[in-house]
Amino acid sequence: MKKPKIVLDVIREEQGFSAIADIADKFIGTQGDSMEELKQTILEVVNLTFSEDGLTYSMDEIELR
């Protein structure tokens, strides 16, 4: 399987941040109290979501907008 491009929309919440995306028929959603924590949870959830496909990502391969 070719690696899908990962692009998440970041939303500033009252407290912290959240990020969402629909990629390859999979919904990805996570949150964090800070942008650093959000990036950590994004990396974890993306890699967990695509682990069954044998794919792993680094933060450099994930686009935030």
Backbone torsions as a table, in degrees:
resi	resn	phi	psi	omega
1	MET	NA	131.9	175.4
2	LYS	-72.1	139.7	-179.9
3	LYS	-65.1	122.1	174.5
4	PRO	-68.7	149.1	174.4
5	LYS	-72.9	132.6	-177.8
6	ILE	-104.9	115.8	176.8
7	VAL	-131.3	120.8	179.7
8	LEU	-115.6	141.5	174.3
9	ASP	-88.6	123.4	179.7
10	VAL	-96.7	134.4	-178.5
11	ILE	-122.9	126.3	175.3
12	ARG	-79.8	122.0	-179.4
13	GLU	-98.6	175.0	175.7
14	GLU	-56.5	-41.5	176.7
15	GLN	-128.8	103.2	176.2
16	GLY	92.2	-155.1	-174.3
17	PHE	-138.3	155.2	170.7
18	SER	-133.5	161.6	179.7
19	ALA	-142.4	139.1	-178.8
20	ILE	-139.9	154.8	175.5
21	ALA	-167.1	154.4	168.4
22	ASP	-115.6	113.3	-175.8
23	ILE	-132.1	126.4	177.9
24	ALA	49.9	47.8	179.4
25	ASP	62.1	23.2	178.5
26	LYS	-124.5	132.7	176.9
27	PHE	-89.5	133.3	176.4
28	ILE	-121.5	128.3	177.7
29	GLY	-148.2	136.8	179.5
30	THR	-157.2	173.5	179.8
31	GLN	-149.4	165.0	177.1
32	GLY	-158.1	153.8	179.7
33	ASP	-72.6	-29.0	178.3
34	SER	-130.6	168.6	178.6
35	MET	-65.5	-35.7	177.8
36	GLU	-63.6	-45.2	178.6
37	GLU	-64.9	-39.1	177.6
38	LEU	-60.0	-45.3	179.7
39	LYS	-61.1	-40.0	177.9
40	GLN	-63.0	-45.7	-178.5
41	THR	-70.1	-33.7	176.1
42	ILE	-60.8	-48.6	-179.1
43	LEU	-60.4	-42.6	178.7
44	GLU	-63.3	-48.3	-176.0
45	VAL	-69.8	-37.4	178.0
46	VAL	-63.6	-47.4	-179.2
47	ASN	-67.1	-34.9	175.9
48	LEU	-67.2	-41.9	-178.9
49	THR	-61.8	-39.6	-175.9
50	PHE	-101.3	8.4	-178.9
51	SER	-63.9	-35.7	178.9
52	GLU	-64.3	-24.9	178.6
53	ASP	-89.2	0.1	-179.9
54	GLY	75.1	22.8	-177.8
55	LEU	-108.4	141.5	173.0
56	THR	-131.5	149.4	-176.8
57	TYR	-125.9	152.5	168.2
58	SER	-107.7	165.6	-178.7
59	MET	-63.3	-26.5	177.9
60	ASP	-65.6	-21.0	-179.2
61	GLU	-94.3	0.7	-176.6
62	ILE	-112.9	126.0	-180.0
63	GLU	-99.3	132.6	176.2
64	LEU	-110.8	133.9	176.5
65	ARG	-134.7	NA	NA
